[in-house]
Amino acid sequence: MTVGTVPAPRRRGRLGPGGGGWTLVVPLVLFLGVFFLYPLVQMARESASGGLATYEAIMTSPVYRKVFANTLTIAGATTLLCLVLAYPYAYVMNKVSPRLRLALMAFVLLPFWASLLVRSFAWIALLQDSGLINQALQGLGITDDPVSLIRTTPGVLIGMVHIMLPYMVLPLYTAMARVDGRLLLAASSLGATPWRRFVRVFLPLTLPGLAAGCLLVFTISLGFYITPALLGAPSQAMLGEVIAEQVEQFGLTTASALGIVLLTGTLIILMVVALFAKRLGRASR
């Protein structure tokens, strides 16, 4: 009597030098190489076509220094305002019933259903001197004359915060949803006040989502172009607007150098945040 042998199960491909799993990554690598890495190399070559003189002119020009300051200031203010608005909103989303949570999530995702250009033009209609906001302020007797909301920094911040708010809410909500409620109950049973329970337990546990949201909003805001161009004044131009203007005037060398400066600054910010998050994670252990 012979006993049949059961064939051994086939091993799945591994992501290693001898495995076939790397073939799954090849399309992505080719896509990034053709549509991201190659244009980036070409931009770096174009920026260096005039030597270091282009970079020296950018760094020493008071006009570009003001543009850099505007970009960092508006991006930082947008991040701060998004955080102030998104944190309580995400907290409420985490506490309400599933049906109401779905409605709140729909309000967060609503801006994605319209084009960025359409939303920016809508804010022009709302913020102009004869717009709906000024009509409401004058109708309520709050002001007699129209308030200048367009072609100003507050107007740019309103439009950018409206666009960037979902990028802050979603990481915060995800981090808050992972917080174990039993930890808060344990803190209450040990005599912690609601404020102390929030500061010592809830807030530290949501720091990863807070850092992710702030980093996402800040880095995207650094390269904004359409909204500041439509709602802001020329004196408040951001780096994305200047790059687009240089491209339109066929100043490709300067535009490429500005793009490299923006990319380098963003990478430095990412490295600093990563090191800070790493140290913060070690300190919390």
Summary of the structure (lengths in Angstrom):
residues: 285
radius of gyration: 25.1
end to end distance: 61.8
largest distance: 103.5
contacts: 763
relative contact order: 0.11
helix: 76%
strand: 0%
